[in-house]
Every structure is written in C-alpha cells, then in structure tokens.
C-alpha cells in the first residue's frame, strides 16, 4: 500500500510563496501519476495540478492556479512537490496529494491513495 505524507503548509502573506512536499512510501511509487487537490471550508474539493508518470512527465493545472503553481517530482526521493507562488487569499485551503493513474486525472475519484493534507493560509 502507498502512504503519502504532505508537509510545507503554513501562513503566508498574499503574494508570497510556499513549497509543499509529498513523500511516498510503499511499492511502485514511480508508476503513479500524482495529483494535488485542495479543499476550503464550505467548498468542494478542487483539482490543482497533476504530473504524469515518466517518460512524458507532463503536467496539467487547474485554471485558478495556472502560471502560479508548479508541480514536480523526484523519483529518487519518492517525493512530489508543489511550488506555489503569487499566493492569493483564495488559495487558502487544505492541500492534499494523491497517487492515481499514470496519465494523471483531474477527478479525485480516480486516485487510489491520499495524504492527510496540509493547511495553507494566505492573509490579505
């Protein structure tokens, strides 16, 4: 079974940056596509980004974060990152990483494993 642990969340001022990390343990981590989702109080879980399993390693972003967030992965360290720049108060949410289809997906239902989440709060 794959286990995922997110870290790197915190409180930042609007316009600031954070880097989230997701460390995976268990078998065949490298065969999964990895996604990031977020959920704010009173709102539905929202797709943020995904990165496909190599060799393409293609990435895809939700419209609300395109141009500001960057997802990457380090296979040697079993770690996926989400670099978040130009943060806005609307980005405030709990952020989750997830392991799913090698090709990636924007649908949370397609992911098999989820981390516990890390809180990101952006002040105005």
C-alpha positions in Angstrom: 0.0 0.0 0.0 1.2 3.5 -0.8 1.3 6.0 2.0 1.6 9.7 1.4 2.6 12.5 3.8 2.3 16.2 3.0 4.3 18.9 4.6 5.2 22.5 4.0 2.0 24.3 4.6 1.7 27.4 6.8 0.7 31.0 7.0 1.9 33.5 4.4 1.0 36.9 3.2 -0.7 37.5 -0.2 1.9 37.5 -2.9 4.2 35.1 -1.0 5.3 31.6 -1.8 5.3 28.1 -0.3 6.6 24.8 -1.4 4.6 21.7 -0.4 6.2 18.3 -0.3 4.5 14.9 -0.5 6.7 11.9 0.5 5.5 8.5 -0.6 6.3 5.1 0.8 5.4 1.6 -0.5 5.8 -0.2 -3.7 5.7 1.1 -7.3 5.5 4.8 -6.4 7.2 5.7 -9.7 4.4 4.2 -11.7 1.7 6.5 -10.4 0.6 9.8 -11.7 0.5 12.3 -8.8 -2.1 14.9 -8.2 -2.7 17.8 -5.9 -6.1 18.8 -4.7 -7.3 21.4 -2.2 -10.4 22.0 -0.2 -11.5 25.2 1.5 -14.2 25.3 4.3 -17.7 25.1 2.8 -16.4 24.3 -0.7 -15.9 21.2 -2.8 -12.6 19.6 -3.3 -10.8 21.3 -6.2 -8.3 20.0 -8.6 -5.0 21.9 -8.5 -2.4 20.0 -10.6 -1.1 16.7 -11.7 2.1 15.2 -13.1 2.2 12.1 -15.2 4.4 9.0 -14.8 7.5 9.2 -16.9 8.7 9.3 -19.7 6.4 12.2 -20.6 6.2 13.6 -17.1 3.6 16.0 -18.5 1.9 18.4 -16.1 -1.5 19.9 -16.0 -3.0 22.7 -13.9 -6.3 24.0 -12.9 -7.3 27.3 -14.3 -7.2 29.0 -11.0 -3.5 28.2 -10.4 -2.0 28.1 -13.9 1.0 30.3 -14.2 1.5 30.5 -10.4 1.9 26.9 -9.3 4.4 24.3 -10.5 4.3 20.5 -9.8 7.4 18.4 -10.0 8.7 15.0 -8.7 11.9 13.4 -7.6 11.8 9.7 -8.2 15.0 9.0 -6.3 13.4 10.7 -3.2 9.9 9.4 -3.7 8.7 12.9 -3.4 6.3 15.2 -5.3 6.4 19.0 -4.9 4.0 21.8 -5.4 5.7 25.2 -5.7 3.1 27.9 -5.0 4.0 31.5 -6.0 2.0 34.7 -6.0 -0.4 33.3 -3.4 -3.8 34.8 -3.0 -6.3 34.6 -0.1 -8.5 32.4 -2.3 -5.7 29.8 -2.2 -6.4 29.2 1.5 -7.3 25.6 1.8 -6.1 22.2 3.0 -3.9 20.8 0.3 -3.8 17.0 -0.4 -1.5 15.0 -2.6 -2.8 11.8 -4.2 -1.5 8.8 -6.2 -3.5 7.7 -9.2 -3.5 6.9 -12.9 -0.1 7.1 -14.6 -1.6 9.5 -17.1 -3.0 11.7 -14.4 -6.5 12.9 -13.8 -8.5 15.9 -12.8 -11.0 13.8 -11.0 -10.5 13.0 -7.3 -12.4 9.7 -7.7 -9.7 8.4 -10.0 -7.0 8.5 -7.3 -6.2 5.5 -5.1 -4.2 6.9 -2.3 -4.4 10.2 -0.4 -2.3 12.0 2.2 -3.6 13.6 5.3 -3.4 17.2 4.0 -1.5 20.3 5.0 -3.1 23.6 5.8 -2.2 26.7 3.6 -3.4 30.0 4.8 -2.9 33.2 2.9 -3.6 36.5 4.6 -4.8 39.6 2.8 
